[in-house]
Amino acid sequence: LFRSGSFGVLVSMKYLGSKACAMSGFPALTQVVNGKTTALPYDTTPTSRTGLAGGLAAGAVLPKFNLEPGHLVSFWIEGSDEQAGPIGSCHTYNTLSVAVGGSPAHGSIPSLDTGVTACSNLWVTPLVPGRTGFFPARQIPLAH
């Protein structure tokens, strides 16, 4: 999803565990380069909770929910590809690793091919139940 220099990548994950898992908060992002992971700075301030592409409805509190086996959890990774700082401050993220639930052991995407260029820190929206990345759930807007 693109809007005037900003982008959003919807990530939806199916829980394959055998017992319900308590979920709340934000996913953790790391960059994968040549098989090595490096933690990425990302924004989880209250303004990132509503996001440009998805996230929480204005005024909504951070959801806490039980993720049942076979159900989905989702969130958005967002950023800007507009040059705001010195030349060279933009970075292409070809592969990201995503962890939810506090550690990669709780759930992760070890290799998410994104191929996005960001000229600022990425920001993530909170984990929400379902596949849309919105809370409460609503239809996903598509770029024209």
RAWOGI-V777744 format. One line per field, one symbol per residue. ss: DSSP state (h for helix, s for strand, l for the rest). psi: psi as a letter, one per 40 degrees, with the letter a starting at -180 (. if undefined). burial: b if it has 9 or more other ideal C-beta (glycine too) atoms within 8 Angstrom, else e. A space follows every 50 residues. Layout:
BEGIN
ss=???
psi=???
burial=???
END
This chain:
BEGIN
ss=lssllsssssssssllllllsssslllssssssllssssllssllhhhhh llllsslllllllssssllllsssssssssllllllllllsssssssssl lllllllssssssssssslllssslllssllllsslllllllll
psi=hihgeiihhhhhhhheieiihhiiaiihhiihhfeiihhihihfiddedd iddaaiiheiihihihhiheiiiiiihiahehhdaiheeihhgdhihhhi edidddhihdghhdfihheiiiiiiihiiaeeeihiiiihiii.
burial=beeeebbbbbbbbebeeeeebebbebbebbbbeeeeeeebebbbeeebbb bebbbbeeebeebeeebebebbbbbbbbbbbeeeeeeebbeebebbbbbb eeeeebbbbeebebebebbebbbbbbbbbbebbbbeeeebeeee
END
